[in-house]
Amino acid sequence: MNRALFLDRDGVINKKGKSYYINRKADFEFNKGIFDTLSAFAAKGYKIIIITNQGGIAKRLYTNEDTIELHEYMVRQFAERGIEITAIYFCPHHPDIEECNCRKPGNQLFEQAIADFEIDRNSSLMIGDSEIDIEAARRSGIKGILVEPNCDLTTIPGLIPK
């Protein structure tokens, strides 16, 4: 079994800015400390898995392809620093348009990742900046850590594994 660090994207990996819906490289700014944090978890053997709601797709503000392109850019930035992103799962739905089980606080994407990568729930954790992130993790038996949006994860006592 593998252990994983699950992360929300907007607000944890990158800054939530003026726009709620971030879908372009020009608007994507990595949060301070994210590279050091993920590097430390990867060095301890954690799989790095991102789970993010992208309701702007359902609202037709951007496309699946736009999201994939932005994620490819993000993965390249991590790879250039020696950090492998194991997988990114995103929900393209929005509750104003359609119901689904993959949008957090639903846990379908967590369950898919757990199955895909043989994740040990008890030794994994989720970092999120909203209660829905933590609730989704809880529903899958994963410890959730709620952080302030756009914070430097390296400043949270005890977060980074030794």
PyMOL CGO cylinders between C-alpha atoms (Angstrom):
from pymol import cmd
from pymol.cgo import CYLINDER

trace = [
    CYLINDER, 0.00, 0.00, 0.00, 1.11, 3.55, -0.74, 0.3, 1, 1, 1, 1, 1, 1,
    CYLINDER, 1.11, 3.55, -0.74, 0.65, 6.70, 1.24, 0.3, 1, 1, 1, 1, 1, 1,
    CYLINDER, 0.65, 6.70, 1.24, -0.47, 9.88, -0.44, 0.3, 1, 1, 1, 1, 1, 1,
    CYLINDER, -0.47, 9.88, -0.44, -0.55, 13.59, 0.09, 0.3, 1, 1, 1, 1, 1, 1,
    CYLINDER, -0.55, 13.59, 0.09, -3.80, 14.85, -1.40, 0.3, 1, 1, 1, 1, 1, 1,
    CYLINDER, -3.80, 14.85, -1.40, -4.04, 18.55, -2.11, 0.3, 1, 1, 1, 1, 1, 1,
    CYLINDER, -4.04, 18.55, -2.11, -6.64, 20.99, -3.28, 0.3, 1, 1, 1, 1, 1, 1,
    CYLINDER, -6.64, 20.99, -3.28, -5.36, 23.22, -6.09, 0.3, 1, 1, 1, 1, 1, 1,
    CYLINDER, -5.36, 23.22, -6.09, -6.65, 26.80, -5.88, 0.3, 1, 1, 1, 1, 1, 1,
    CYLINDER, -6.65, 26.80, -5.88, -5.67, 28.35, -2.57, 0.3, 1, 1, 1, 1, 1, 1,
    CYLINDER, -5.67, 28.35, -2.57, -3.29, 25.53, -1.59, 0.3, 1, 1, 1, 1, 1, 1,
    CYLINDER, -3.29, 25.53, -1.59, -0.97, 25.09, -4.56, 0.3, 1, 1, 1, 1, 1, 1,
    CYLINDER, -0.97, 25.09, -4.56, -1.64, 28.41, -6.23, 0.3, 1, 1, 1, 1, 1, 1,
    CYLINDER, -1.64, 28.41, -6.23, -2.97, 31.76, -5.11, 0.3, 1, 1, 1, 1, 1, 1,
    CYLINDER, -2.97, 31.76, -5.11, -6.65, 32.45, -5.27, 0.3, 1, 1, 1, 1, 1, 1,
    CYLINDER, -6.65, 32.45, -5.27, -6.66, 35.84, -6.87, 0.3, 1, 1, 1, 1, 1, 1,
    CYLINDER, -6.66, 35.84, -6.87, -9.06, 38.35, -8.27, 0.3, 1, 1, 1, 1, 1, 1,
    CYLINDER, -9.06, 38.35, -8.27, -10.75, 35.65, -10.34, 0.3, 1, 1, 1, 1, 1, 1,
    CYLINDER, -10.75, 35.65, -10.34, -12.39, 32.73, -8.55, 0.3, 1, 1, 1, 1, 1, 1,
    CYLINDER, -12.39, 32.73, -8.55, -11.89, 30.65, -11.69, 0.3, 1, 1, 1, 1, 1, 1,
    CYLINDER, -11.89, 30.65, -11.69, -8.21, 30.30, -12.52, 0.3, 1, 1, 1, 1, 1, 1,
    CYLINDER, -8.21, 30.30, -12.52, -7.71, 28.72, -15.91, 0.3, 1, 1, 1, 1, 1, 1,
    CYLINDER, -7.71, 28.72, -15.91, -4.75, 30.49, -17.56, 0.3, 1, 1, 1, 1, 1, 1,
    CYLINDER, -4.75, 30.49, -17.56, -1.02, 30.31, -16.93, 0.3, 1, 1, 1, 1, 1, 1,
    CYLINDER, -1.02, 30.31, -16.93, -0.93, 34.11, -16.73, 0.3, 1, 1, 1, 1, 1, 1,
    CYLINDER, -0.93, 34.11, -16.73, -3.22, 33.98, -13.66, 0.3, 1, 1, 1, 1, 1, 1,
    CYLINDER, -3.22, 33.98, -13.66, -1.52, 30.99, -12.03, 0.3, 1, 1, 1, 1, 1, 1,
    CYLINDER, -1.52, 30.99, -12.03, 0.87, 31.96, -9.23, 0.3, 1, 1, 1, 1, 1, 1,
    CYLINDER, 0.87, 31.96, -9.23, 2.38, 29.26, -7.01, 0.3, 1, 1, 1, 1, 1, 1,
    CYLINDER, 2.38, 29.26, -7.01, 2.03, 29.81, -3.28, 0.3, 1, 1, 1, 1, 1, 1,
    CYLINDER, 2.03, 29.81, -3.28, 5.17, 30.42, -1.29, 0.3, 1, 1, 1, 1, 1, 1,
    CYLINDER, 5.17, 30.42, -1.29, 6.58, 27.22, 0.17, 0.3, 1, 1, 1, 1, 1, 1,
    CYLINDER, 6.58, 27.22, 0.17, 4.65, 24.81, -2.06, 0.3, 1, 1, 1, 1, 1, 1,
    CYLINDER, 4.65, 24.81, -2.06, 7.75, 23.46, -3.82, 0.3, 1, 1, 1, 1, 1, 1,
    CYLINDER, 7.75, 23.46, -3.82, 9.61, 22.85, -0.55, 0.3, 1, 1, 1, 1, 1, 1,
    CYLINDER, 9.61, 22.85, -0.55, 6.55, 21.22, 1.00, 0.3, 1, 1, 1, 1, 1, 1,
    CYLINDER, 6.55, 21.22, 1.00, 5.87, 18.83, -1.85, 0.3, 1, 1, 1, 1, 1, 1,
    CYLINDER, 5.87, 18.83, -1.85, 9.57, 18.03, -2.18, 0.3, 1, 1, 1, 1, 1, 1,
    CYLINDER, 9.57, 18.03, -2.18, 9.66, 17.00, 1.49, 0.3, 1, 1, 1, 1, 1, 1,
    CYLINDER, 9.66, 17.00, 1.49, 6.62, 14.75, 1.15, 0.3, 1, 1, 1, 1, 1, 1,
    CYLINDER, 6.62, 14.75, 1.15, 7.91, 13.20, -2.07, 0.3, 1, 1, 1, 1, 1, 1,
    CYLINDER, 7.91, 13.20, -2.07, 11.27, 12.50, -0.40, 0.3, 1, 1, 1, 1, 1, 1,
    CYLINDER, 11.27, 12.50, -0.40, 9.38, 10.52, 2.27, 0.3, 1, 1, 1, 1, 1, 1,
    CYLINDER, 9.38, 10.52, 2.27, 7.71, 8.39, -0.42, 0.3, 1, 1, 1, 1, 1, 1,
    CYLINDER, 7.71, 8.39, -0.42, 4.31, 10.05, -0.56, 0.3, 1, 1, 1, 1, 1, 1,
    CYLINDER, 4.31, 10.05, -0.56, 2.40, 10.01, -3.81, 0.3, 1, 1, 1, 1, 1, 1,
    CYLINDER, 2.40, 10.01, -3.81, 1.29, 13.56, -4.63, 0.3, 1, 1, 1, 1, 1, 1,
    CYLINDER, 1.29, 13.56, -4.63, -2.33, 13.69, -5.81, 0.3, 1, 1, 1, 1, 1, 1,
    CYLINDER, -2.33, 13.69, -5.81, -4.28, 16.84, -6.58, 0.3, 1, 1, 1, 1, 1, 1,
    CYLINDER, -4.28, 16.84, -6.58, -8.07, 16.84, -6.35, 0.3, 1, 1, 1, 1, 1, 1,
    CYLINDER, -8.07, 16.84, -6.35, -9.79, 20.01, -7.48, 0.3, 1, 1, 1, 1, 1, 1,
    CYLINDER, -9.79, 20.01, -7.48, -13.27, 21.29, -8.30, 0.3, 1, 1, 1, 1, 1, 1,
    CYLINDER, -13.27, 21.29, -8.30, -13.32, 23.07, -11.64, 0.3, 1, 1, 1, 1, 1, 1,
    CYLINDER, -13.32, 23.07, -11.64, -16.92, 24.22, -11.94, 0.3, 1, 1, 1, 1, 1, 1,
    CYLINDER, -16.92, 24.22, -11.94, -15.94, 26.88, -14.46, 0.3, 1, 1, 1, 1, 1, 1,
    CYLINDER, -15.94, 26.88, -14.46, -16.02, 24.12, -17.06, 0.3, 1, 1, 1, 1, 1, 1,
    CYLINDER, -16.02, 24.12, -17.06, -19.73, 23.47, -16.47, 0.3, 1, 1, 1, 1, 1, 1,
    CYLINDER, -19.73, 23.47, -16.47, -20.32, 27.22, -16.52, 0.3, 1, 1, 1, 1, 1, 1,
    CYLINDER, -20.32, 27.22, -16.52, -18.54, 27.37, -19.91, 0.3, 1, 1, 1, 1, 1, 1,
    CYLINDER, -18.54, 27.37, -19.91, -15.98, 29.86, -18.62, 0.3, 1, 1, 1, 1, 1, 1,
    CYLINDER, -15.98, 29.86, -18.62, -13.22, 27.55, -19.86, 0.3, 1, 1, 1, 1, 1, 1,
    CYLINDER, -13.22, 27.55, -19.86, -12.93, 24.05, -21.27, 0.3, 1, 1, 1, 1, 1, 1,
    CYLINDER, -12.93, 24.05, -21.27, -11.65, 20.65, -20.19, 0.3, 1, 1, 1, 1, 1, 1,
    CYLINDER, -11.65, 20.65, -20.19, -8.76, 21.24, -22.59, 0.3, 1, 1, 1, 1, 1, 1,
    CYLINDER, -8.76, 21.24, -22.59, -7.93, 24.59, -20.92, 0.3, 1, 1, 1, 1, 1, 1,
    CYLINDER, -7.93, 24.59, -20.92, -7.83, 22.82, -17.56, 0.3, 1, 1, 1, 1, 1, 1,
    CYLINDER, -7.83, 22.82, -17.56, -5.63, 20.01, -18.86, 0.3, 1, 1, 1, 1, 1, 1,
    CYLINDER, -5.63, 20.01, -18.86, -3.26, 22.53, -20.45, 0.3, 1, 1, 1, 1, 1, 1,
    CYLINDER, -3.26, 22.53, -20.45, -2.96, 24.46, -17.18, 0.3, 1, 1, 1, 1, 1, 1,
    CYLINDER, -2.96, 24.46, -17.18, -2.37, 21.22, -15.26, 0.3, 1, 1, 1, 1, 1, 1,
    CYLINDER, -2.37, 21.22, -15.26, 0.34, 20.18, -17.73, 0.3, 1, 1, 1, 1, 1, 1,
    CYLINDER, 0.34, 20.18, -17.73, 2.05, 23.53, -17.12, 0.3, 1, 1, 1, 1, 1, 1,
    CYLINDER, 2.05, 23.53, -17.12, 1.79, 23.06, -13.36, 0.3, 1, 1, 1, 1, 1, 1,
    CYLINDER, 1.79, 23.06, -13.36, 3.18, 19.51, -13.54, 0.3, 1, 1, 1, 1, 1, 1,
    CYLINDER, 3.18, 19.51, -13.54, 6.13, 20.74, -15.64, 0.3, 1, 1, 1, 1, 1, 1,
    CYLINDER, 6.13, 20.74, -15.64, 6.93, 23.40, -13.04, 0.3, 1, 1, 1, 1, 1, 1,
    CYLINDER, 6.93, 23.40, -13.04, 7.03, 20.76, -10.32, 0.3, 1, 1, 1, 1, 1, 1,
    CYLINDER, 7.03, 20.76, -10.32, 9.05, 18.35, -12.51, 0.3, 1, 1, 1, 1, 1, 1,
    CYLINDER, 9.05, 18.35, -12.51, 11.65, 21.06, -13.15, 0.3, 1, 1, 1, 1, 1, 1,
    CYLINDER, 11.65, 21.06, -13.15, 12.18, 21.06, -9.37, 0.3, 1, 1, 1, 1, 1, 1,
    CYLINDER, 12.18, 21.06, -9.37, 12.38, 17.27, -9.15, 0.3, 1, 1, 1, 1, 1, 1,
    CYLINDER, 12.38, 17.27, -9.15, 8.83, 16.78, -7.83, 0.3, 1, 1, 1, 1, 1, 1,
    CYLINDER, 8.83, 16.78, -7.83, 6.60, 14.19, -9.45, 0.3, 1, 1, 1, 1, 1, 1,
    CYLINDER, 6.60, 14.19, -9.45, 2.88, 14.83, -9.39, 0.3, 1, 1, 1, 1, 1, 1,
    CYLINDER, 2.88, 14.83, -9.39, 1.36, 11.35, -9.36, 0.3, 1, 1, 1, 1, 1, 1,
    CYLINDER, 1.36, 11.35, -9.36, -2.07, 12.37, -10.63, 0.3, 1, 1, 1, 1, 1, 1,
    CYLINDER, -2.07, 12.37, -10.63, -4.57, 15.19, -10.92, 0.3, 1, 1, 1, 1, 1, 1,
    CYLINDER, -4.57, 15.19, -10.92, -8.29, 14.53, -10.65, 0.3, 1, 1, 1, 1, 1, 1,
    CYLINDER, -8.29, 14.53, -10.65, -10.77, 17.29, -11.36, 0.3, 1, 1, 1, 1, 1, 1,
    CYLINDER, -10.77, 17.29, -11.36, -14.51, 17.64, -11.25, 0.3, 1, 1, 1, 1, 1, 1,
    CYLINDER, -14.51, 17.64, -11.25, -15.86, 19.64, -14.22, 0.3, 1, 1, 1, 1, 1, 1,
    CYLINDER, -15.86, 19.64, -14.22, -19.37, 19.96, -12.77, 0.3, 1, 1, 1, 1, 1, 1,
    CYLINDER, -19.37, 19.96, -12.77, -21.15, 22.74, -10.93, 0.3, 1, 1, 1, 1, 1, 1,
    CYLINDER, -21.15, 22.74, -10.93, -24.17, 22.17, -8.66, 0.3, 1, 1, 1, 1, 1, 1,
    CYLINDER, -24.17, 22.17, -8.66, -26.08, 25.04, -10.29, 0.3, 1, 1, 1, 1, 1, 1,
    CYLINDER, -26.08, 25.04, -10.29, -25.97, 23.09, -13.55, 0.3, 1, 1, 1, 1, 1, 1,
    CYLINDER, -25.97, 23.09, -13.55, -25.75, 19.38, -12.71, 0.3, 1, 1, 1, 1, 1, 1,
    CYLINDER, -25.75, 19.38, -12.71, -25.35, 17.12, -9.70, 0.3, 1, 1, 1, 1, 1, 1,
    CYLINDER, -25.35, 17.12, -9.70, -22.49, 14.68, -9.36, 0.3, 1, 1, 1, 1, 1, 1,
    CYLINDER, -22.49, 14.68, -9.36, -20.58, 12.65, -6.78, 0.3, 1, 1, 1, 1, 1, 1,
    CYLINDER, -20.58, 12.65, -6.78, -17.14, 13.80, -7.86, 0.3, 1, 1, 1, 1, 1, 1,
    CYLINDER, -17.14, 13.80, -7.86, -17.40, 17.43, -6.77, 0.3, 1, 1, 1, 1, 1, 1,
    CYLINDER, -17.40, 17.43, -6.77, -16.04, 17.93, -3.27, 0.3, 1, 1, 1, 1, 1, 1,
    CYLINDER, -16.04, 17.93, -3.27, -17.44, 17.46, -0.65, 0.3, 1, 1, 1, 1, 1, 1,
    CYLINDER, -17.44, 17.46, -0.65, -18.29, 14.30, -2.60, 0.3, 1, 1, 1, 1, 1, 1,
    CYLINDER, -18.29, 14.30, -2.60, -15.49, 11.77, -2.41, 0.3, 1, 1, 1, 1, 1, 1,
    CYLINDER, -15.49, 11.77, -2.41, -15.69, 9.92, -5.73, 0.3, 1, 1, 1, 1, 1, 1,
    CYLINDER, -15.69, 9.92, -5.73, -12.36, 11.35, -6.93, 0.3, 1, 1, 1, 1, 1, 1,
    CYLINDER, -12.36, 11.35, -6.93, -10.66, 10.34, -3.68, 0.3, 1, 1, 1, 1, 1, 1,
    CYLINDER, -10.66, 10.34, -3.68, -12.02, 6.81, -4.01, 0.3, 1, 1, 1, 1, 1, 1,
    CYLINDER, -12.02, 6.81, -4.01, -10.82, 6.65, -7.62, 0.3, 1, 1, 1, 1, 1, 1,
    CYLINDER, -10.82, 6.65, -7.62, -7.31, 7.75, -6.63, 0.3, 1, 1, 1, 1, 1, 1,
    CYLINDER, -7.31, 7.75, -6.63, -7.24, 5.30, -3.72, 0.3, 1, 1, 1, 1, 1, 1,
    CYLINDER, -7.24, 5.30, -3.72, -8.12, 2.46, -6.10, 0.3, 1, 1, 1, 1, 1, 1,
    CYLINDER, -8.12, 2.46, -6.10, -5.81, 3.63, -8.91, 0.3, 1, 1, 1, 1, 1, 1,
    CYLINDER, -5.81, 3.63, -8.91, -2.72, 3.90, -6.71, 0.3, 1, 1, 1, 1, 1, 1,
    CYLINDER, -2.72, 3.90, -6.71, -3.45, 1.43, -3.88, 0.3, 1, 1, 1, 1, 1, 1,
    CYLINDER, -3.45, 1.43, -3.88, -3.48, 4.20, -1.28, 0.3, 1, 1, 1, 1, 1, 1,
    CYLINDER, -3.48, 4.20, -1.28, -3.43, 3.42, 2.43, 0.3, 1, 1, 1, 1, 1, 1,
    CYLINDER, -3.43, 3.42, 2.43, -6.07, 5.72, 3.87, 0.3, 1, 1, 1, 1, 1, 1,
    CYLINDER, -6.07, 5.72, 3.87, -4.62, 5.63, 7.40, 0.3, 1, 1, 1, 1, 1, 1,
    CYLINDER, -4.62, 5.63, 7.40, -1.18, 6.92, 6.41, 0.3, 1, 1, 1, 1, 1, 1,
    CYLINDER, -1.18, 6.92, 6.41, -2.40, 9.55, 3.93, 0.3, 1, 1, 1, 1, 1, 1,
    CYLINDER, -2.40, 9.55, 3.93, -3.60, 13.09, 4.38, 0.3, 1, 1, 1, 1, 1, 1,
    CYLINDER, -3.60, 13.09, 4.38, -5.36, 15.91, 2.56, 0.3, 1, 1, 1, 1, 1, 1,
    CYLINDER, -5.36, 15.91, 2.56, -4.45, 19.59, 2.67, 0.3, 1, 1, 1, 1, 1, 1,
    CYLINDER, -4.45, 19.59, 2.67, -7.31, 21.89, 1.77, 0.3, 1, 1, 1, 1, 1, 1,
    CYLINDER, -7.31, 21.89, 1.77, -8.32, 25.50, 2.27, 0.3, 1, 1, 1, 1, 1, 1,
    CYLINDER, -8.32, 25.50, 2.27, -12.05, 24.91, 2.71, 0.3, 1, 1, 1, 1, 1, 1,
    CYLINDER, -12.05, 24.91, 2.71, -14.30, 22.73, 4.81, 0.3, 1, 1, 1, 1, 1, 1,
    CYLINDER, -14.30, 22.73, 4.81, -15.52, 20.92, 1.69, 0.3, 1, 1, 1, 1, 1, 1,
    CYLINDER, -15.52, 20.92, 1.69, -11.96, 19.68, 1.06, 0.3, 1, 1, 1, 1, 1, 1,
    CYLINDER, -11.96, 19.68, 1.06, -11.74, 18.31, 4.58, 0.3, 1, 1, 1, 1, 1, 1,
    CYLINDER, -11.74, 18.31, 4.58, -15.23, 16.77, 4.42, 0.3, 1, 1, 1, 1, 1, 1,
    CYLINDER, -15.23, 16.77, 4.42, -14.42, 14.96, 1.17, 0.3, 1, 1, 1, 1, 1, 1,
    CYLINDER, -14.42, 14.96, 1.17, -11.25, 13.53, 2.71, 0.3, 1, 1, 1, 1, 1, 1,
    CYLINDER, -11.25, 13.53, 2.71, -13.11, 12.50, 5.87, 0.3, 1, 1, 1, 1, 1, 1,
    CYLINDER, -13.11, 12.50, 5.87, -15.69, 10.62, 3.80, 0.3, 1, 1, 1, 1, 1, 1,
    CYLINDER, -15.69, 10.62, 3.80, -12.83, 8.54, 2.40, 0.3, 1, 1, 1, 1, 1, 1,
    CYLINDER, -12.83, 8.54, 2.40, -11.21, 7.94, 5.78, 0.3, 1, 1, 1, 1, 1, 1,
    CYLINDER, -11.21, 7.94, 5.78, -8.32, 10.32, 5.14, 0.3, 1, 1, 1, 1, 1, 1,
    CYLINDER, -8.32, 10.32, 5.14, -7.07, 12.86, 7.67, 0.3, 1, 1, 1, 1, 1, 1,
    CYLINDER, -7.07, 12.86, 7.67, -7.74, 16.41, 6.51, 0.3, 1, 1, 1, 1, 1, 1,
    CYLINDER, -7.74, 16.41, 6.51, -5.71, 19.48, 7.39, 0.3, 1, 1, 1, 1, 1, 1,
    CYLINDER, -5.71, 19.48, 7.39, -7.48, 22.81, 6.93, 0.3, 1, 1, 1, 1, 1, 1,
    CYLINDER, -7.48, 22.81, 6.93, -5.19, 25.71, 6.04, 0.3, 1, 1, 1, 1, 1, 1,
    CYLINDER, -5.19, 25.71, 6.04, -5.73, 29.38, 5.28, 0.3, 1, 1, 1, 1, 1, 1,
    CYLINDER, -5.73, 29.38, 5.28, -6.00, 30.13, 1.55, 0.3, 1, 1, 1, 1, 1, 1,
    CYLINDER, -6.00, 30.13, 1.55, -2.69, 31.13, -0.06, 0.3, 1, 1, 1, 1, 1, 1,
    CYLINDER, -2.69, 31.13, -0.06, -0.64, 30.30, 3.01, 0.3, 1, 1, 1, 1, 1, 1,
    CYLINDER, -0.64, 30.30, 3.01, 2.97, 29.15, 3.09, 0.3, 1, 1, 1, 1, 1, 1,
    CYLINDER, 2.97, 29.15, 3.09, 2.67, 25.48, 4.07, 0.3, 1, 1, 1, 1, 1, 1,
    CYLINDER, 2.67, 25.48, 4.07, 6.23, 25.44, 5.40, 0.3, 1, 1, 1, 1, 1, 1,
    CYLINDER, 6.23, 25.44, 5.40, 5.10, 27.66, 8.29, 0.3, 1, 1, 1, 1, 1, 1,
    CYLINDER, 5.10, 27.66, 8.29, 2.56, 25.15, 9.64, 0.3, 1, 1, 1, 1, 1, 1,
    CYLINDER, 2.56, 25.15, 9.64, 4.08, 23.39, 12.66, 0.3, 1, 1, 1, 1, 1, 1,
    CYLINDER, 4.08, 23.39, 12.66, 4.35, 19.63, 12.29, 0.3, 1, 1, 1, 1, 1, 1,
    CYLINDER, 4.35, 19.63, 12.29, 2.99, 19.48, 8.75, 0.3, 1, 1, 1, 1, 1, 1,
    CYLINDER, 2.99, 19.48, 8.75, 6.13, 18.54, 6.87, 0.3, 1, 1, 1, 1, 1, 1,
    CYLINDER, 6.13, 18.54, 6.87, 7.32, 14.98, 7.58, 0.3, 1, 1, 1, 1, 1, 1,
    CYLINDER, 7.32, 14.98, 7.58, 10.72, 14.50, 9.14, 0.3, 1, 1, 1, 1, 1, 1,
]
cmd.load_cgo(trace, "trace")
